[in-house]
Amino acid sequence: MEWTFLDSWIVITGALSAMACALLGNFLVLRRMSMMGDAISHAVLPGLAIAFLITGSRESLPMLIGAVAIGVLTAFMVQGISKLSNLDKGATMGVVFTTLFAVGLILIRQAADHVDLDPGCVLYGAIELTPLDTYEIYGYEIPAAALTNAGMLLLNGLFVVILYKELKITTFDPALATTMGINANVMHYVLMTFVAATTVAAFESVGSILVIAMLIVPAAGAHLLTDRLPVMLVISLLIALASAVLGHVFAITIPVWFGFRDTSTAGMMGVAAGIIFLLVFLFAPRHGLVSRLLNQALLALKITRDDILGFLYRYNELTTTKPVPVKAGTLRNALKLGFSINMAIWDLKRAGKLVTEGDGVRLTTLGEREGQGLVRSHRLWESYLCEHLNACPTDVHLPAHKLEHFTDASMQSQLDHESGHPSQDPHQRRIPD
Amino acid sequence: MKSMKRLMKSLIAQRHIALPACLMSTLIPATAKAAGLAEHVFELPSGVELIRVLTLQDYNTRVVIIGTTLLGLAAGLVGTFLLLRKRALLSDTLSHATLPGIALTFILITYLGGEGKNLIALIIGAAVFSVLGTVSVIVIQRYSRLKDDAALGIVLSVYFGFGIALLGIASRMETGTAAGLSSFIYGKTASMLFFDAVLIGATALGSAIVCVLLFKEFTLICFDYHYAATQGWPVMRLDFLMMTLVVIVTVIGLQAVGLILVVALLIIPPSAARFWTRRLKNMVILSGLFGGLSGLLGSTLSALMANLPAGAVIVIMASMVFIFSLAFGSAGGLFQQMIERRRLTNKVARENLLRKMYELYELRDSAQTASQIEEGFRFEDLLAARAWSSARLRRTLKSALSAGMIQGDGNQRFTLTDKGLHEAYQIVRKHRLWEAYLITHADIAPSQVDWGADAVEHVLDREMIQKLEKMLPDLKDVKIPPSPHELQAAQSVT
């Protein structure tokens, strides 16, 4: 990999625009309006073209104004049409932005009549070219796109910091905001204005698809990692930064492995963001897929362990002579379980609650005490349910069977007290101490 | 500074980056002079050209027009179910998700030494990735706390980014030329081939047949998915089939109108159709017609005038149909809503007037000033009786006069006619029944019930009145129940 200052500028520009987008994206994701970012970034196309047709210049300012105006108009039209006509909001969005995009395509064709023109730049930009267009500041040459996006990031940062309270309340509880005198509607349109401006500033350099990716993906990833808004904002900025750096690295390294030179940095930034999101989606500590599945598996294992101990305790209760070891196969059949029983037995042996004897297993004193506790919980629940619900005694076993796993000592004594210190459960079995 | 730029340029040249010539600042090149809007007149076609196009004499035009019409038809049919499943934007996501499929297929085939732009292979690649995209959306929605909008946005942008990256590689391959792959993004309607039109026709026919055969099943899962599931319908499979239809129409439409505009064809016609009917069967037919019409008009217009990209014009046509439907649709169009609202306002105002006049009669009766009844009420009396503006009251009097409910003499005094009196009986009775109901069954103080009844009296139908009579047996045979609260001749301003 060959890294030059050119690459540094590409990464810096990409990171600045990505972070500017990600900051606002948090509020879009939390307000469930992610697709609004998509709609606006497609819809600004005619704004650019109209600005050009009216002013006849390629100055940035008129184009910015034109694009922002159309962006806000999009938000107004989506809101207005879906409110007036009761049409599904997604469909309204689809109608509005595809129409505006089509208008934009036609206008651009008219605006640039005799020149070969690729509207593709609107979609995937040309971040690789941004270092060519520079401004000189204090003797340093800074790419114009980097300056624009830094400015936008700064503006968005100020917007979020100054209006933090208002944004937060209108996002999470618009009704409360209204009672507090904060106009949720106004905040909505202010946010949409900033989204439109950010979109334009960013896609001048990196293209609209990257804008959508950076608006939504880092914020969505951050949302899976935390429940606190300030933390979410910071994490989304970090994800955006990482996506920009990794994206460019991917763009100039991965194709080389397959014998190609390089590829689009903007596209790869989207891919990098996607990979980061996938990792978060799988491995986030609380909301991740793996941790959820793991928690489920651990709970299932605990319940299997409890069931084994309870079963063996009852088994011992029934045999008056010295208890005979029970085979794993017998346990499996009795508890109607699969392979997981072997794991539970192994786990119990490790904890010193079961010992192998002959070709079966037997409870240790520790295991016997825990089994006794479980059976006590079970039978206390049965008594309690009998006492307080009219479901006696046939329907009390199943609920008790579920509840016994989550009953601790203090709850046992409460149950005991509530059902009048019974010595037998409804099935006339002794309740152990 | 110059040297620096030269250095950069040489760096770029060294790396042989095939740069897309499309910075935003170069989107509209410096050489392009804005000629001002006035000079951008569309060249109108000559008469001969007009006839040639309209009579489909030109082979190319014929293919394009028939192809786009059928595509619009198919998209309109399938899009209806998509709209009703509230998944309109899913079409946006899955059409963007096709791009990596197209680019990857192209790269693989070229790498294996084949002709990269094999249409069938590209379409299959696109379909595979759009299914993958749909599955990703469902997985994100199902297994994380993120809502559908975020899931759609994530899949759309990440897949499309991947597609752009692959396209970047494809365009830098030494063998095979990737030029033309981008036509999947913007479409190349004007250069549609006969084979494309046949493909579109087959798709349209196929999707129409499936929609007809499975109409009942699709209706069921559109309106009540869970009910269908409890009834034992294979809802998952039906849903999957429905989505397959959407995927097929999308990938077929891709190269005709491009991946953004095919979304428009799936969403706009059914959205427009919804403003004309509430019956699904009619909506499906209408949506198909709208789609077909947009394709027909759009491609014809684009063939007639130079410089109009067909895909975009087709979408504009669909949008116009939508705007017309939104404004004038007979089932929830804005104009119709406005008329209905005005009709309701007028009805309410007239009923208020009649009730007020009747109550004033009652007041005078009790005041033993029967002689005054003959004289009728002055405008000022009526204005003071209720909180209404004089303009509103004047309008209401006028409409009541023309409906023959009241009559006025030359001194601007108004009395109820027999017809008006009969109408007034009805409305006063409704008002008092509801008041009595509020007092006896909702425990509301007699002084507070006037307002509640004021709002409800206008919407009580015969059935409701019968129910009220059953609940208030004392009042069943009373023609006009007495008012539970004191009536006032003039509204006190508070």
Interface residues (C-beta under 8 A of the other chain):
Chain A: T4 L6 V29 R32 M33 S34 M35 G37 D38 H42 L48 F52 L53 I54 T55 G56 S57 R58 S60 M63 I81 L84 S85 N86 L87 D88 G90 A91 T92 M93 G94 V95 T98 T99 F101 A102 V103 L105 I106 I108 R109 Q110 A111 A112 D113 H114 V115 L117 D118 P119 G120 C121 V122 L123 Y124 G125 A126 E128 L129 T130 P131 L132 D133 T134 E136 E141 F203 E204 S205 G207 I209 L210 I212 A213 L215 I216 V217 A219 A220 H223 L224 F250 A251 P255 F258 F260 R261 D262 T263 S264 A266 G267 M268 M269 G270 V271 A273 G274 F277 F281 H287 L289 R292
Chain B: M1 M4 K5 M8 K9 L11 I12 R15 H16 I17 L19 P20 A21 C22 L23 M24 S25 T26 L27 I28 P29 A30 T31 A32 K33 A34 A35 G36 L37 H40 L83 K86 R87 A88 L89 S91 D92 I140 Y143 S144 R145 L146 K147 D149 A150 L152 G153 I154 L156 S157 V158 Y159 F160 G161 F162 G163 I164 A165 L166 L167 G168 I169 R172 M173 S182 I185 Y186 I260 L261 V263 A264 L266 I267 I268 P270 S271 R274 F275 N307 L308 P309 G311 A312 V313 V315 I316 S319 F322 L326 G332 G333 L334 Q337
